[in-house]
Amino acid sequence: MQFIDLAAQQAHMKEALDRRIQTVLAHGRYIMGPEVAELEQALAQFCGVKHAITCANGTDALELALAALGVGPGDAVFVPSFTFASTAEVVPGTGAVPYFVDVSASTFNIDVHSLERTVATAKRDGLRPAVVIPVDLFGLPADYDAISELASAESIHILSDAAQSFGASYKGRPTGTLGDLTTSSFFPAKPLGCYGDGGVVFTDNDRWAELIRSYRVHGKGREKYDNVRLGRNSRLDTLQAAILLEKLAHFPDEIDARQRIAGMYTDALADTVIVPRVPNACRSVWAQYTLRLQNRDQRDAVRSRLKQDGIPTEVYYPKPLHRQGAFSDHRDDPEGLSVSEDLSETVLALPMHPYLSSDDQQRVIDALKSSLS
């Protein structure tokens, strides 16, 4: 059994993928070929946003967005501690200071009360609260109404990290439209993934879009040898764009399949473990199905038993960012980050992908229940 079965997905659409790839090989425009522009238009239409600017990976997408916002020395950027390192590691390079914020135990997403305390701390430290980066963890959008209310009062930009939530929605609004800028990743294991690295930035702001398009190609102006600002090389390969175009055509059906699989897990396990819950008027894209156990010992014992039964699991994330050596000079919520610390001890992700068979899923459910009996 695969934790995420990319081979099953590929088999489902192999002929169409091969045609897409052969088309690129035939025209030979491997860098910024026509499929890149076609994909950007399709992604923008899918989200209902004005601009979708592709780039080399999801981390670059965050860096490009911060550059467009002009983040720099004297600024504070607020990041949840319970997430992957890329969300925070892009901040120090701008000269700004990352502040870690705690998350909600029920949604795994940024806790607005913790954010409010941490913003006040940054102001006392003499820094300008500049950007908050909510992470839509495991495919569920954060509480954007509450975040927007605080951000508006403090003149803070919202940079939505939707690396795991492309295809989800918050109160009828799709990811890509929930922040001032939104980034996502096309890493192969993401809900919409390519066969390498890839990323995208969404925005309705014309000026930011213009800057990001320049930054991703060495700070170009009218053409590539007109360098009007310092930039970088962060272009999405044409082959990856072609693959994503075909996968995007199947994506709505895959989202529906994820809903069905998540529902089966929840119905079967709700009386056994702490299952993830989706707030009313939200739709998760279920990048991961992550449940909670009582403590680390129980989590590790269950994981070991499932491994013996040939069932893969993952722990996202075994150590919160404020405890990582890379962020030893971190600053955070003055009341601590206890929820992030507790989640790192208790979460466990089960196999989740659109092609998970009912029989395999029942194997997971039965083995998990047996391990706890």
N, C-alpha and C positions, 0 to 999 in steps of 0.2 A: 504494500500500500504506500502511496506517495502522500506526503504532507500537502504539497501543491502539485497537481499532475499536469505539467505543461505538455507532456507527450500526448495525453488524451485530447487536450485542446487542439494540438497541432494536427492530430489525425482527423479531427472533426472538420477542419477547414483546409486540409493540406493542398488540394488541387487549386483552390483560389489563392492561397498563399504563394504557391509555386508560380502561378501566373503573374502575380504582383512582382515577385522577385525577378522573374525573367524579363518583365517589361523594363525594369531598372537596368538590368545587365545589357539590354538591347540599346537603350538610349545612352547609357554610359555617363550620365550626369550624377555622379555619386555624392557630390557635395552641393547642397542647396538646389537639388533637382526639383522638377515640377511636383513631385509627390509631397514635398515639404510644405509648399504653399497650399496644396489641396488639403493636407491634413490640418493645417492651422485653421483653414476656413471651416472644416468639418467639426473640429473641436470647439471653436467659438460658437458655431450653430448649436451644437449639442448642449452647451452650457447656457446659451442665451447671453453671451458677453461679446463686447465689441472686438477685443483683441485677444488672440491666442498666439504667443510667441514661443516657438519650440527652442530647445537648447540641448546641450550634451548630456545633462543628468539633472536629477532633482536637487542636488546640493548646489550646483551652479545656478539653478532657477532661484533659489533663496538668495544667493549672493547677488545676482543680477537685480532682483527686486529691491534689496537693501541699497544697492548702488543707485537705482533710479530714485529712491526716496531721499538720497543724500545723507544717509546715516553716517556719523563720524564721531570723532573725539568729543567728549562732553555729553554724549547721548547714552541713555539706558534702554536696553531692549529686553523685553520680558518673555521668558520661555518656560514651558512646563518642564519639570525635572523628570517626569516619567514619560520618556520618549527616546527616540534614537538620537545619537550624537550629532548628526548633521544639522539638526535644527538650531543647536547652540553653537556649533563650531564655526559657523559662518560669521558670527558676531565680532569676535576679537579682531579679525582681520580688517574690519572697518575702522577700528579705533574706539568703537563703542564698548560698553560694559554689559555683559549678559547678567540678568537677574533671574534666579530660578523661582518658579511659582509652583505651589502644590496643585494637586488635581482632585477631582471628585471620586469618591470610592464607588459610586454607582455608574458613572459614565466613563471613567478613566481620563476625562478631558479637564481642561484648565478650570480651576475653582476661582470664581470671580471675587469672592471675599479675600482669598489669598492674594489675588492680583491687586486688589485695592490696597492691602497692607504693604505689598512690595513696591507699588508705585510711590506710596508715601515715604517709604524708606529711601528710594532712589532720590527723591526730592530733598530729603534731609541730608543726603550725601552730596548734594550740590550738582546733581546731574539732571539733564532734561529728559523726562519720559518721552521717548520718541516713537517706539514701535512695540506692539504686542504681537507675538506669533502663536496664535492658537493652533494646536495640532489636532486634527480630526482623527483621533487614535482608533485603530482597528476598523476604520470605515465609518465611524459615527461622527457627524458634525458636532462641534462644540456649541455652547450656548451663546449664539451670536447676538441675540437681543441684549442680554445682560452685558456682554463684552462691549458691544457698540455703545451702550449707554455710558459706561465708564470711560471708554476711549474718547467719546465725543466731549465729555466734561473735562477731560485732561488734555485734549488736542493730541491724542495719540493715534498714529496710523495703525490699521489692522492688516497684517500680512498673514493670510491664512495658509497654513501648511496642510495641503490636501493630498499629500503623497500617498495616503492610504484610503482616501475617501472620494476619489473621482467617480462620479456616478451616483453619489448619495445626494440627499436633499434635506433642507432645514425649513420647515413650515412652508413647503411648496417652492422654495428657492433652491436651485441646484448649486452644488459646489462649483466654484469658479466665479460666483457672484456674491459671496458672503463677506469678503474682505475688500479693502481698498485695492489690494493685489492678492492673487491666489497663486500658489505654486503647486505643481504635482510632479510625480515621478513615473517613468515608464520602465523602471527596473522590472526584470522578467516576472518576479513574484507578485507584483502589484495587481490590483483588479484589472487594469488595462496595462499590459506590459508588452515590451518589444523583446527582441532576442539579443539584447545588449543593454547599454545604458541609454537613457533619454529623459528629457524633462520638458516642462512647459510653464510659462507664466501667463496668467489671465488678468486682464484689467479693462475697464471702460475708459481709462484716462489716456488720451491721445499722446500727451507729452511723455508720460512714463513709458508707453509702448515704443515711442520713437527712440528714447534713450536705451531701452533694453535691446532693441534691434541693432543699435549701434554698438553697444558694449559687447554683444555676443560675437561680433566679427571685428575684433581688434579696434574698436572705437571708430569705425568707418563713418564718413560723411556721405557725400554723393556717390562715391564708389570706393572699392576696397583699398585703393592707394591714397585716398583722402582721409587721413587719420586725424579726426577733430578732437578726440579725447582718448585717454588711456582705456583700453578695453581688454579683451581676452579672446581666446579661441573656444567657443562653446556652441558649435552648430550641431544639429541633429542630422545624422547620416540619412541620405535618401533611402537606402535600403530599409532602415528602421522605420522611416515614415511610411513606406509602402506596406510593411508588415502591420503597422498600427492602423492603417486605413482599413485593411481587411478585418482585423480584430474588432475595430470599432463597429463595423457592420453587424457583428454577432453580439456586441456588448449588451444591448438591452435584454436579450434572451438570457445571457449569463447572469445579469443582475437578478432577474426573476428566479433563476435556479438557486442563487445564493440565498434568497429570501426563504425558499422552500427548505433548503438544507438547514439553515439557522433555526427555522421554526421547528423542525424535527428534533434537533438537539435540545432546544429549550423545553419542548413538551416532554421529552423523555427524561431530562436531567434536573428539572427545576426542584424536585423534591429530594435531590441527592447532594447537589453542590450549589454554589452561588453562581447563577447563570447571568450573562449580560442582558441588560434591559435597554430598550430603545424608547426614549421619551416620546410622548404623543406628538404628532405632526412632524416627526423626523423619520427619515429612511436611511438606514445604514446600508453600505454596500458590502459589509462583512468581509473586509480584507483578511481579518482573522476572527475566529470564534474563540474568545478568551474567557474562560471561567475562573472562579476563585475557589481555593481550598482553604482549610483552617489555618495552616502554618506551613513553613518550609519543609519540615519533616514529612508531613502528609503529602505535600506536593511532590517531593522527590520520590517517595515510596510509590505513589501512583504512577509517576512517569516511568520509573524503573519497571513496574509490572506491565505497563502498556508496551514498553520496548520489548520485553520478553515475548509478548503476544504478537510482535511484528507490527505494532502500531506506532507511527512516529508522532511526536509532540514537540513543541517548542516553548521556550520561556521568553516572552517579550515584556519586560526587560529585567535581567537578573540583578542589575545595579542601576539605581537612579543616577541622573547626570551629576547631581551635586556631590556624589561620592566617587566620581571618576577622577583619576589622577590628572587627566587633561584639564580639568576645571578646578584645580586645587585653590585657585584664588577667587572662587565664586562668591557671589553675594545672593542672598535669598530672603524669603519671607521671614520676618523676625520671629514669628511663632513656630518656625520649623516646617519641615516637609514630611510629616509623619505618614500621610496617606501614600505618598510616593514610595516611602521606605517599606510600608506594609505590603503594598501591591507587589513589589519586587520579590517578596518572600512567598507570595501565595498564588500568583497567576499561572495559568497553564493554557496554552493554545492547542486546540484539536485540529485534525485534518479538515481543511476547508477549501473547496474549489468547486466550480460549476459542474464538474464532471464526476464528482464523488457519487458512486452508486449507492442505492438504498441498502444493498447488502453490506457494503463496506462500512457505511455509516452505522448500521445496526451492530456490526462487529465492534466498532469504537464504543458505542453506548453500552453494550453488554460487558465489555472488558473493563470499562471505567467503573460501572456499578459493582462488578465482581471484586475489583481492587479495593473498594471501600466497604465491602460487606464483612 
